[in-house]
Amino acid sequence: MPKKPPFFKKKNSPSKNGVCSPSHLQGVPVQLRIIKMVQGGDGMARLPDGRVCFVQGALPGELCEVELTFQKKDFTRGRVVRVVEPSPDRAVPKCPLYGKCGGCSLQHLDSRKQAEYMAQVERENFRRLAHAELPEDFVIHTGSPWGYRNRARVVPQFARNGECSGFAFREQESNALIPFGNCPVLTPALNEFLQGPARKIFGSGSLPRRPARPGDVSLNVFDNGKGEVSYYYRGMPKEEFEKNAVSVVEIEGRKIESDASVFFQSNLGLLPELVQSVRRAVDEGLSNGNACNDWLIDLFSGVGFFAALLQDKFKRVTTVERDDGCLKHAKKNLSAKDSGMASVENVSAPAEEWLADHVVDIPATLIVDPPRTGLPGEALEAIVRSSVKRLIYVSCDPVTLSRDYAKLAMAGFGLERAEGFAFYPQTPHMEMLFVLSR
């Protein structure tokens, strides 16, 4: 008797996750009408049995044949096998690695429409998670849809002779590697660097020519906006680090030092618009009395980016960052001597611990730029107890931002302004700015 295919299961037999799945849904594409786009860029539909299905590569309004890839009792996931009735906003992906590489999962949506779709998603997220409405004038700022990304992490590939033959990204939902030649979202300078000079890094004797396992070594590369590329890899000798990892970016007339081992924004073309929005929020707070110029507190401050650009407006500046690599640059980027300020303080500590230990008893201007996990509970509680009336919240995750806003709203903070920034075109990721006051 021939072996049954691996996807075959008896009717109503439990799958490996313990959920019974109707046999007619196993290995057979299901035709579904896509209702809307959800966070993460998937289309949402409903199976005949009523379960929600999140469909990768589908757009609202489309009729698609969908292969189910994951099933649970209350929801499923799938991918588009064939588009029966395409959306007028569907586009032909520009990159041949679309659907394989772990990045740029939104290339099937026309670049000119991506911000519009994302705005709809974020309005619904805010409504569902914060039980409130985003302002009518909520807008998503956009820039160039291609060749914009100035920072990346890649994995070197090695030929049989041990020489570096190129680089790879991670595969979708996997640690497998996808080699690439020219990436259409990277800046021209990064593509040129990775196709030439970067390959010599791993043949210089500073690293073994071939790592023990593929993917054991990764390379961070950064284009400072002038075509000057810095790079970093773990174990990099100090002399090479100082020569090749450190970079200087000029934003709004100010030079900001960083290096390729720490976080910095990946879209320098659009970054000035975020800076201008933060400046406007600060100026409004100072002029309307919701904040004073006695103290600027920049939490999760990284290399001191926002504080360095705003320090001339305040008598006292405190940055709080737990990463020592970032703190080293923050100390150089903020100088009381250069700005004529009374004091500059760069603190190495978790933001929530610093807030809990320090009483903010004046209407200071507070900027927070937390990781994707959002503000820790202790930080939220400390902000609520403080005398801060003006909060500028920069978020890289709209979901945790909505969650945090709901808690701040209960403490009397209102949403004055909301803006989005499409820092990562061709992906569903974006940054948001909330200006809150009480």
Backbone hydrogen bonds in HBPLUS format (Angstrom, degrees):
<---DONOR---> <-ACCEPTOR-->    atom                        ^
c    i                          cat <-CA-CA->   ^        H-A-AA   ^      H-
h    n   atom  resd res      DA  || num        DHA   H-A  angle D-A-AA Bond
n    s   type  num  typ     dist DA aas  dist angle  dist       angle   num
A0008-PHE N   A0005-PRO O   3.01 MM   3  5.60 165.8  2.03 123.3 128.0     1
A0013-SER N   A0010-LYS O   2.94 MM   3  5.28 151.3  2.02 139.4 133.1     2
A0015-SER N   A0019-VAL O   3.01 MM   4  5.51 162.1  2.05 129.4 133.6     3
A0018-GLY N   A0015-SER O   2.86 MM   3  5.26 159.7  1.90 118.6 121.5     4
A0025-LEU N   A0022-PRO O   3.04 MM   3  5.76 166.6  2.06 121.8 126.2     5
A0026-GLN N   A0023-SER O   3.15 MM   3  5.35 166.5  2.17 110.9 115.0     6
A0030-VAL N   A0066-VAL O   2.76 MM  36  5.07 163.0  1.79 143.7 144.8     7
A0066-VAL N   A0030-VAL O   2.72 MM  36  5.07 164.6  1.74 139.1 144.4     8
A0032-LEU N   A0064-CYS O   2.79 MM  32  5.44 161.9  1.83 161.2 164.7     9
A0064-CYS N   A0032-LEU O   2.87 MM  32  5.44 167.2  1.89 160.8 160.6    10
A0034-ILE N   A0062-GLU O   2.85 MM  28  5.41 168.9  1.86 164.4 168.1    11
A0061-GLY N   A0034-ILE O   2.89 MM  27  5.28 164.2  1.91 137.4 138.2    12
A0035-ILE N   A0044-MET O   2.66 MM   9  5.58 158.6  1.70 162.9 168.4    13
A0044-MET N   A0036-LYS O   2.72 MM   8  5.44 148.7  1.82 163.0 170.0    14
A0038-VAL N   A0042-ASP O   2.93 MM   4  5.72 159.8  1.97 165.8 171.3    15
A0041-GLY N   A0038-VAL O   2.94 MM   3  5.74 147.6  2.04 149.1 151.2    16
A0043-GLY N   A0055-VAL O   2.89 MM  12  4.95 166.7  1.90 146.9 142.8    17
A0055-VAL N   A0043-GLY O   2.67 MM  12  4.95 167.2  1.69 153.4 156.6    18
A0045-ALA N   A0053-CYS O   2.91 MM   8  5.17 157.2  1.96 148.6 155.9    19
A0053-CYS N   A0045-ALA O   2.81 MM   8  5.17 160.7  1.84 144.2 142.3    20
A0047-LEU N   A0051-ARG O   2.81 MM   4  5.35 162.6  1.84 160.4 163.8    21
A0050-GLY N   A0047-LEU O   2.86 MM   3  5.25 162.3  1.90 119.3 122.8    22
A0076-THR N   A0052-VAL O   2.79 MM  24  6.17 142.8  1.92 151.8 163.9    23
A0054-PHE N   A0076-THR O   2.97 MM  22  6.37 162.1  2.00 143.6 143.6    24
A0078-GLY N   A0054-PHE O   2.92 MM  24  6.17 152.9  1.99 154.4 151.0    25
A0056-GLN N   A0078-GLY O   2.88 MM  22  6.24 165.8  1.90 151.4 147.8    26
A0080-VAL N   A0056-GLN O   3.21 MM  24  6.36 151.5  2.30 170.8 168.5    27
A0062-GLU N   A0059-LEU O   3.16 MM   3  5.83 163.1  2.19 140.6 144.2    28
A0063-LEU N   A0085-GLU O   3.22 MM  22  4.91 151.7  2.30 124.5 132.9    29
A0084-VAL N   A0063-LEU O   2.75 MM  21  5.35 137.6  1.93 146.0 159.3    30
A0085-GLU N   A0063-LEU O   3.08 MM  22  4.91 159.7  2.12 134.4 138.1    31
A0065-GLU N   A0082-ARG O   2.76 MM  17  5.10 172.1  1.77 161.9 164.8    32
A0081-VAL N   A0065-GLU O   2.75 MM  16  5.46 175.4  1.76 161.2 160.7    33
A0082-ARG N   A0065-GLU O   3.37 MM  17  5.10 158.6  2.42 130.4 133.2    34
A0067-GLU N   A0079-ARG O   2.96 MM  12  5.48 161.8  1.99 162.9 161.5    35
A0079-ARG N   A0067-GLU O   2.95 MM  12  5.48 149.7  2.04 143.7 151.4    36
A0069-THR N   A0077-ARG O   2.80 MM   8  5.65 159.9  1.84 133.5 140.6    37
A0070-PHE N   A0077-ARG O   3.32 MM   7  5.01 149.0  2.42 136.1 129.5    38
A0077-ARG N   A0070-PHE O   2.84 MM   7  5.01 155.5  1.90 145.6 145.8    39
A0072-LYS N   A0075-PHE O   2.88 MM   3  5.36 143.9  2.01 161.9 172.6    40
A0090-ARG N   A0087-SER O   3.12 MM   3  5.37 167.7  2.14 113.3 115.0    41
A0110-ASP N   A0089-ASP O   2.92 MM  21  5.54 168.7  1.93 174.2 173.2    42
A0091-ALA N   A0108-HIS O   2.76 MM  17  4.84 159.7  1.80 122.1 126.1    43
A0098-TYR N   A0095-CYS O   3.14 MM   3  5.53 165.3  2.17 117.2 118.6    44
A0100-LYS N   A0097-LEU O   2.93 MM   3  5.39 158.8  1.97 137.5 140.7    45
A0101-CYS N   A0097-LEU O   2.98 MM   4  5.64 167.0  2.00 155.9 160.1    46
A0172-GLN N   A0100-LYS O   2.85 MM  72  5.79 151.9  1.93 159.8 158.7    47
A0102-GLY N   A0170-ARG O   2.84 MM  68  5.67 148.0  1.94 165.4 155.4    48
A0106-LEU N   A0426-GLN O   2.84 MM 320  4.69 158.3  1.88 142.1 134.7    49
A0109-LEU N   A0106-LEU O   3.05 MM   3  5.72 166.3  2.07 122.0 125.1    50
A0113-LYS N   A0110-ASP O   2.83 MM   3  5.38 157.4  1.88 119.7 127.3    51
A0117-TYR N   A0113-LYS O   3.09 MM   4  6.40 160.4  2.13 159.9 164.8    52
A0118-MET N   A0114-GLN O   2.96 MM   4  6.14 162.8  1.99 151.7 157.0    53
A0119-ALA N   A0115-ALA O   2.90 MM   4  6.03 149.4  1.99 145.5 153.2    54
A0120-GLN N   A0116-GLU O   3.29 MM   4  6.56 153.5  2.36 141.2 147.1    55
A0121-VAL N   A0117-TYR O   3.06 MM   4  6.42 155.0  2.12 148.4 155.4    56
A0122-GLU N   A0118-MET O   2.93 MM   4  6.18 162.1  1.96 152.4 156.4    57
A0123-ARG N   A0119-ALA O   2.96 MM   4  6.14 152.9  2.04 147.3 154.5    58
A0124-GLU N   A0120-GLN O   3.14 MM   4  6.36 158.3  2.19 145.0 150.3    59
A0125-ASN N   A0121-VAL O   2.89 MM   4  6.16 158.3  1.94 149.9 156.8    60
A0126-PHE N   A0122-GLU O   2.95 MM   4  6.03 166.3  1.97 147.9 150.9    61
A0127-ARG N   A0123-ARG O   3.00 MM   4  6.16 154.8  2.07 142.8 150.1    62
A0128-ARG N   A0124-GLU O   2.87 MM   4  6.03 158.0  1.91 151.7 157.5    63
A0129-LEU N   A0125-ASN O   2.78 MM   4  5.84 167.1  1.80 158.9 162.4    64
A0130-ALA N   A0126-PHE O   2.88 MM   4  5.16 147.9  1.99 127.5 138.0    65
A0138-PHE N   A0135-PRO O   3.07 MM   3  5.38 158.4  2.11 117.3 117.6    66
A0420-GLY N   A0139-VAL O   2.78 MM 281  5.99 166.7  1.79 153.6 153.7    67
A0141-HIS N   A0420-GLY O   2.73 MM 279  5.99 163.3  1.75 144.3 138.8    68
A0422-ALA N   A0141-HIS O   2.90 MM 281  6.06 175.0  1.90 170.5 170.6    69
A0147-GLY N   A0184-PRO O   2.86 MM  37  5.74 145.1  1.98 134.4 144.1    70
A0149-ARG N   A0185-VAL O   2.71 MM  36  5.67 156.1  1.76 174.7 167.2    71
A0187-THR N   A0149-ARG O   3.00 MM  38  5.59 141.7  2.15 148.9 139.8    72
A0150-ASN N   A0266-SER O   3.00 MM 116  5.23 158.2  2.05 132.0 137.9    73
A0223-ASP N   A0150-ASN O   2.72 MM  73  4.86 162.0  1.75 149.3 154.3    74
A0152-ALA N   A0221-VAL O   3.07 MM  69  5.52 154.4  2.14 151.7 155.4    75
A0221-VAL N   A0152-ALA O   2.92 MM  69  5.52 166.0  1.93 160.8 164.8    76
A0154-VAL N   A0219-LEU O   2.90 MM  65  5.28 164.2  1.92 150.3 152.2    77
A0219-LEU N   A0154-VAL O   2.73 MM  65  5.28 163.9  1.76 158.8 163.5    78
A0155-VAL N   A0168-ALA O   2.89 MM  13  5.05 161.2  1.93 147.6 152.7    79
A0168-ALA N   A0155-VAL O   2.79 MM  13  5.05 138.9  1.96 135.8 149.4    80
A0157-GLN N   A0166-GLY O   2.79 MM   9  5.21 158.0  1.84 145.3 140.7    81
A0165-SER N   A0157-GLN O   2.77 MM   8  5.56 151.6  1.85 134.1 143.6    82
A0159-ALA N   A0163-GLU O   2.83 MM   4  5.49 165.6  1.85 166.8 167.3    83
A0162-GLY N   A0159-ALA O   2.92 MM   3  5.32 159.6  1.96 115.7 120.1    84
A0180-PHE N   A0167-PHE O   3.08 MM  13  6.32 161.4  2.12 159.4 156.2    85
A0169-PHE N   A0178-ILE O   3.00 MM   9  5.26 156.9  2.05 139.4 136.6    86
A0178-ILE N   A0169-PHE O   2.78 MM   9  5.26 164.7  1.80 155.8 158.4    87
A0171-GLU N   A0176-ALA O   2.78 MM   5  5.33 153.1  1.85 151.0 150.0    88
A0186-LEU N   A0183-CYS O   3.29 MM   3  5.62 147.0  2.41 108.8 117.5    89
A0190-LEU N   A0187-THR O   3.09 MM   3  5.35 120.8  2.45 103.9 117.7    90
A0191-ASN N   A0187-THR O   3.10 MM   4  6.45 167.4  2.11 161.2 164.2    91
A0192-GLU N   A0188-PRO O   2.93 MM   4  6.10 163.1  1.96 151.0 155.9    92
A0193-PHE N   A0189-ALA O   2.95 MM   4  6.07 154.4  2.02 142.0 149.3    93
A0194-LEU N   A0190-LEU O   2.90 MM   4  6.10 164.6  1.93 156.9 160.1    94
A0195-GLN N   A0191-ASN O   3.04 MM   4  6.15 142.1  2.19 144.2 153.9    95
A0196-GLY N   A0193-PHE O   3.24 MM   3  5.32 150.2  2.33  99.0 107.8    96
A0198-ALA N   A0193-PHE O   2.88 MM   5  5.67 169.8  1.89 155.5 154.7    97
A0199-ARG N   A0196-GLY O   3.07 MM   3  5.86 146.3  2.19 125.2 132.9    98
A0200-LYS N   A0197-PRO O   3.05 MM   3  5.62 153.0  2.12 115.2 123.0    99
A0201-ILE N   A0198-ALA O   3.16 MM   3  5.43 152.0  2.25 105.5 113.5   100
A0203-GLY N   A0200-LYS O   3.17 MM   3  5.24 163.4  2.20 106.9 110.4   101
A0216-ASP N   A0213-ARG O   3.07 MM   3  5.60 157.8  2.12 141.6 140.0   102
A0220-ASN N   A0232-TYR O   2.84 MM  12  5.08 173.8  1.84 161.5 161.8   103
A0232-TYR N   A0220-ASN O   2.90 MM  12  5.08 141.9  2.04 142.1 148.8   104
A0222-PHE N   A0230-SER O   2.92 MM   8  5.23 152.6  1.99 152.4 152.2   105
A0230-SER N   A0222-PHE O   2.83 MM   8  5.23 157.4  1.88 152.4 157.4   106
A0224-ASN N   A0228-GLU O   3.14 MM   4  5.76 167.0  2.15 151.0 152.3   107
A0231-TYR N   A0244-ASN O   2.88 MM  13  6.03 154.8  1.94 136.6 144.7   108
A0236-MET N   A0233-TYR O   3.13 MM   3  5.64 138.5  2.31 143.3 140.9   109
A0241-PHE N   A0237-PRO O   2.85 MM   4  6.11 154.6  1.91 155.2 163.9   110
A0242-GLU N   A0238-LYS O   2.96 MM   4  6.21 169.2  1.97 157.8 158.3   111
A0243-LYS N   A0239-GLU O   3.20 MM   4  6.32 145.4  2.33 137.4 146.6   112
A0244-ASN N   A0240-GLU O   2.79 MM   4  5.79 159.0  1.83 153.6 158.8   113
A0245-ALA N   A0241-PHE O   2.82 MM   4  4.85 157.3  1.88 136.5 140.4   114
A0260-ALA N   A0245-ALA O   2.99 MM  15  5.31 149.3  2.08 132.5 140.5   115
A0247-SER N   A0258-SER O   2.93 MM  11  5.46 170.2  1.94 136.2 138.3   116
A0258-SER N   A0247-SER O   2.95 MM  11  5.46 162.7  1.98 155.9 156.7   117
A0249-VAL N   A0256-ILE O   2.83 MM   7  5.16 167.1  1.85 150.9 151.0   118
A0256-ILE N   A0249-VAL O   2.70 MM   7  5.16 168.8  1.71 157.8 161.5   119
A0251-ILE N   A0254-ARG O   2.87 MM   3  5.29 158.0  1.91 156.5 153.0   120
A0254-ARG N   A0251-ILE O   2.86 MM   3  5.29 163.0  1.88 118.9 124.7   121
A0262-VAL N   A0259-ASP O   3.31 MM   3  6.04 165.0  2.33 122.2 125.4   122
A0270-LEU N   A0267-ASN O   3.26 MM   3  5.77 138.0  2.45 109.1 117.9   123
A0271-LEU N   A0267-ASN O   3.11 MM   4  6.19 137.4  2.30 145.7 158.2   124
A0273-GLU N   A0270-LEU O   3.02 MM   3  5.74 140.9  2.18 120.9 130.4   125
A0274-LEU N   A0271-LEU O   3.03 MM   3  5.30 123.3  2.36 106.5 120.4   126
A0275-VAL N   A0271-LEU O   3.07 MM   4  6.41 162.0  2.10 157.0 162.5   127
A0276-GLN N   A0272-PRO O   2.91 MM   4  6.11 158.7  1.96 147.3 152.4   128
A0277-SER N   A0273-GLU O   3.08 MM   4  6.26 151.0  2.16 140.0 147.4   129
A0278-VAL N   A0274-LEU O   2.95 MM   4  6.23 156.9  2.00 153.6 159.6   130
A0279-ARG N   A0275-VAL O   2.88 MM   4  6.12 163.3  1.91 153.6 158.5   131
A0280-ARG N   A0276-GLN O   2.95 MM   4  6.12 158.2  2.00 143.8 149.6   132
A0281-ALA N   A0277-SER O   3.03 MM   4  6.24 154.4  2.09 142.7 149.4   133
A0282-VAL N   A0278-VAL O   2.95 MM   4  6.24 155.0  2.02 152.0 158.7   134
A0283-ASP N   A0279-ARG O   2.87 MM   4  6.14 168.9  1.88 157.7 160.5   135
A0284-GLU N   A0280-ARG O   2.96 MM   4  6.09 158.8  2.00 148.5 154.1   136
A0285-GLY N   A0281-ALA O   3.16 MM   4  6.30 156.3  2.22 140.2 146.3   137
A0286-LEU N   A0282-VAL O   3.02 MM   4  6.32 155.0  2.08 152.4 159.3   138
A0287-SER N   A0283-ASP O   2.95 MM   4  6.12 151.7  2.03 147.3 155.0   139
A0288-ASN N   A0284-GLU O   2.94 MM   4  6.03 153.2  2.01 150.7 156.7   140
A0291-ALA N   A0285-GLY O   3.14 MM   6  5.11 141.9  2.29 133.1 123.0   141
A0292-CYS N   A0363-PRO O   2.96 MM  71  5.95 136.5  2.15 159.6 162.2   142
A0315-LYS N   A0293-ASN O   2.88 MM  22  6.25 157.1  1.93 165.4 172.5   143
A0365-THR N   A0295-TRP O   3.07 MM  70  6.44 160.5  2.11 166.9 165.5   144
A0296-LEU N   A0316-ARG O   2.91 MM  20  6.30 153.5  1.98 150.5 158.5   145
A0318-THR N   A0296-LEU O   2.89 MM  22  6.30 159.9  1.93 165.8 171.9   146
A0297-ILE N   A0365-THR O   2.91 MM  68  6.25 168.5  1.92 168.9 172.5   147
A0367-ILE N   A0297-ILE O   2.88 MM  70  6.24 166.8  1.90 168.2 172.2   148
A0298-ASP N   A0318-THR O   2.86 MM  20  6.21 167.8  1.87 165.9 169.8   149
A0320-VAL N   A0298-ASP O   2.97 MM  22  6.30 154.8  2.03 162.4 159.1   150
A0299-LEU N   A0367-ILE O   2.84 MM  68  6.15 160.8  1.87 174.4 170.1   151
A0300-PHE N   A0320-VAL O   2.96 MM  20  5.83 121.9  2.30 148.5 164.1   152
A0301-SER N   A0320-VAL O   3.13 MM  19  5.78 163.1  2.16 136.7 140.8   153
A0304-GLY N   A0301-SER O   2.86 MM   3  5.03 152.7  1.94 123.8 131.2   154
A0308-ALA N   A0304-GLY O   2.85 MM   4  5.82 155.4  1.91 151.7 158.1   155
A0309-LEU N   A0305-PHE O   3.30 MM   4  6.56 148.3  2.41 144.9 152.7   156
A0310-LEU N   A0306-PHE O   3.08 MM   4  6.24 125.1  2.39 142.2 156.9   157
A0310-LEU N   A0307-ALA O   3.18 MM   3  5.10 140.7  2.34  94.9 106.2   158
A0311-GLN N   A0307-ALA O   2.84 MM   4  5.52 121.6  2.19 149.3 159.5   159
A0313-LYS N   A0310-LEU O   2.98 MM   3  5.84 169.1  1.99 132.4 135.4   160
A0314-PHE N   A0311-GLN O   3.28 MM   3  5.63 169.5  2.29 114.4 117.5   161
A0342-ALA N   A0315-LYS O   3.08 MM  27  5.31 133.5  2.30 128.4 141.6   162
A0343-SER N   A0315-LYS O   3.31 MM  28  6.79 146.2  2.43 151.5 159.3   163
A0317-VAL N   A0343-SER O   3.21 MM  26  6.52 149.4  2.31 137.9 146.9   164
A0345-GLU N   A0317-VAL O   2.86 MM  28  6.18 153.6  1.93 156.9 165.5   165
A0319-THR N   A0345-GLU O   2.86 MM  26  6.34 159.0  1.90 161.4 168.6   166
A0347-VAL N   A0319-THR O   2.77 MM  28  5.94 174.7  1.77 162.0 161.3   167
A0321-GLU N   A0347-VAL O   3.01 MM  26  6.35 165.2  2.03 165.4 168.0   168
A0327-LEU N   A0323-ASP O   3.02 MM   4  6.31 159.9  2.06 150.7 157.1   169
A0328-LYS N   A0324-ASP O   3.08 MM   4  6.22 149.8  2.17 144.7 150.2   170
A0329-HIS N   A0326-CYS O   3.02 MM   3  5.41 122.3  2.37 104.9 118.5   171
A0330-ALA N   A0326-CYS O   2.92 MM   4  6.25 155.0  1.98 151.4 159.7   172
A0331-LYS N   A0327-LEU O   3.06 MM   4  6.27 153.2  2.14 151.9 156.0   173
A0332-LYS N   A0329-HIS O   2.97 MM   3  5.18 130.9  2.22 101.1 114.6   174
A0333-ASN N   A0329-HIS O   2.83 MM   4  6.10 150.9  1.91 152.7 162.5   175
A0334-LEU N   A0330-ALA O   3.00 MM   4  6.03 140.3  2.16 148.0 154.5   176
A0339-SER N   A0335-SER O   3.26 MM   4  6.52 152.9  2.34 148.7 155.4   177
A0340-GLY N   A0336-ALA O   2.89 MM   4  5.64 131.6  2.13 144.5 153.6   178
A0353-GLU N   A0350-PRO O   3.10 MM   3  5.43 122.5  2.44 104.8 118.7   179
A0354-TRP N   A0350-PRO O   3.08 MM   4  6.40 163.6  2.11 160.0 164.7   180
A0355-LEU N   A0351-ALA O   2.98 MM   4  6.18 165.7  2.00 154.6 158.3   181
A0356-ALA N   A0352-GLU O   3.05 MM   4  6.14 154.8  2.11 139.1 146.1   182
A0357-ASP N   A0353-GLU O   3.04 MM   4  6.21 140.7  2.20 143.3 153.3   183
A0357-ASP N   A0354-TRP O   3.17 MM   3  5.19 127.2  2.46  94.7 108.2   184
A0358-HIS N   A0354-TRP O   3.04 MM   4  6.10 121.7  2.40 144.7 158.6   185
A0387-SER N   A0360-VAL O   2.84 MM  27  5.95 158.3  1.88 165.7 170.5   186
A0364-ALA N   A0362-ILE O   2.65 MM   2  5.51 135.5  1.85 112.9  97.8   187
A0366-LEU N   A0390-ARG O   3.41 MM  24  6.46 161.9  2.44 149.6 154.5   188
A0392-ILE N   A0366-LEU O   2.86 MM  26  6.20 167.2  1.87 164.3 168.5   189
A0368-VAL N   A0392-ILE O   2.96 MM  24  6.39 159.4  2.00 160.9 165.4   190
A0394-VAL N   A0368-VAL O   2.85 MM  26  6.13 175.3  1.86 172.0 172.0   191
A0374-GLY N   A0371-PRO O   2.93 MM   3  5.74 168.9  1.94 127.8 131.4   192
A0379-ALA N   A0376-PRO O   2.99 MM   3  5.30 123.7  2.32 105.2 119.4   193
A0380-LEU N   A0376-PRO O   3.13 MM   4  6.52 158.4  2.18 156.1 162.2   194
A0381-GLU N   A0377-GLY O   3.00 MM   4  6.25 162.9  2.03 152.2 156.6   195
A0382-ALA N   A0378-GLU O   3.00 MM   4  6.18 155.4  2.06 142.7 149.4   196
A0383-ILE N   A0379-ALA O   2.96 MM   4  6.19 155.6  2.02 150.6 156.8   197
A0384-VAL N   A0380-LEU O   3.03 MM   4  6.25 160.4  2.07 150.1 155.3   198
A0385-ARG N   A0381-GLU O   3.02 MM   4  6.27 151.7  2.10 146.0 153.4   199
A0386-SER N   A0382-ALA O   3.05 MM   4  6.08 128.7  2.32 138.6 151.1   200
A0386-SER N   A0383-ILE O   3.24 MM   3  5.14 136.8  2.44  94.3 106.1   201
A0438-ARG N   A0389-LYS O   3.09 MM  49  5.20 137.0  2.28 135.2 142.4   202
A0391-LEU N   A0436-LEU O   2.89 MM  45  5.04 171.3  1.90 146.9 148.4   203
A0436-LEU N   A0391-LEU O   2.82 MM  45  5.04 179.1  1.82 162.4 162.7   204
A0393-TYR N   A0434-PHE O   2.89 MM  41  5.10 165.2  1.91 158.6 161.1   205
A0434-PHE N   A0393-TYR O   2.87 MM  41  5.10 164.5  1.89 150.0 155.3   206
A0395-SER N   A0432-MET O   2.82 MM  37  5.17 168.4  1.83 156.0 159.5   207
A0432-MET N   A0395-SER O   2.82 MM  37  5.17 154.3  1.88 146.8 154.4   208
A0401-LEU N   A0397-ASP O   3.07 MM   4  6.27 152.8  2.15 152.8 161.2   209
A0402-SER N   A0398-PRO O   3.00 MM   4  6.09 156.0  2.06 139.0 144.1   210
A0403-ARG N   A0399-VAL O   3.09 MM   4  6.40 157.3  2.15 146.2 152.6   211
A0404-ASP N   A0400-THR O   2.90 MM   4  6.08 162.5  1.94 147.4 151.6   212
A0405-TYR N   A0401-LEU O   2.85 MM   4  6.03 156.0  1.91 149.9 157.1   213
A0406-ALA N   A0402-SER O   3.12 MM   4  6.34 156.9  2.18 146.9 151.7   214
A0407-LYS N   A0404-ASP O   3.14 MM   3  5.30 121.8  2.50  98.6 112.2   215
A0408-LEU N   A0404-ASP O   2.99 MM   4  6.31 157.8  2.04 152.3 159.1   216
A0409-ALA N   A0405-TYR O   2.72 MM   4  5.86 156.9  1.77 160.4 166.4   217
A0410-MET N   A0406-ALA O   3.35 MM   4  6.52 145.8  2.48 133.4 140.7   218
A0411-ALA N   A0408-LEU O   2.96 MM   3  5.11 137.6  2.14  99.1 111.8   219
A0413-PHE N   A0408-LEU O   3.12 MM   5  5.54 163.4  2.15 141.8 136.8   220
A0412-GLY N   A0409-ALA O   3.01 MM   3  5.12 162.5  2.04 108.3 111.5   221
A0414-GLY N   A0437-SER O   2.75 MM  23  5.49 167.9  1.77 157.3 158.4   222
A0437-SER N   A0414-GLY O   3.09 MM  23  5.49 152.6  2.16 144.8 153.3   223
A0416-GLU N   A0435-VAL O   2.80 MM  19  5.47 153.0  1.87 161.9 170.6   224
A0435-VAL N   A0417-ARG O   2.95 MM  18  5.18 155.8  2.01 152.0 153.6   225
A0419-GLU N   A0433-LEU O   2.96 MM  14  5.17 154.7  2.03 145.7 153.2   226
A0433-LEU N   A0419-GLU O   2.78 MM  14  5.17 160.0  1.82 156.4 159.9   227
A0421-PHE N   A0431-GLU O   2.79 MM  10  5.08 151.3  1.87 153.3 150.5   228
A0423-PHE N   A0421-PHE O   2.84 MM   2  5.61 130.5  2.09 109.7  94.2   229
A0431-GLU N   A0421-PHE O   3.04 MM  10  5.08 174.5  2.05 148.8 149.5   230
A0427-THR N   A0424-TYR O   3.10 MM   3  5.76 134.9  2.31 141.9 146.4   231
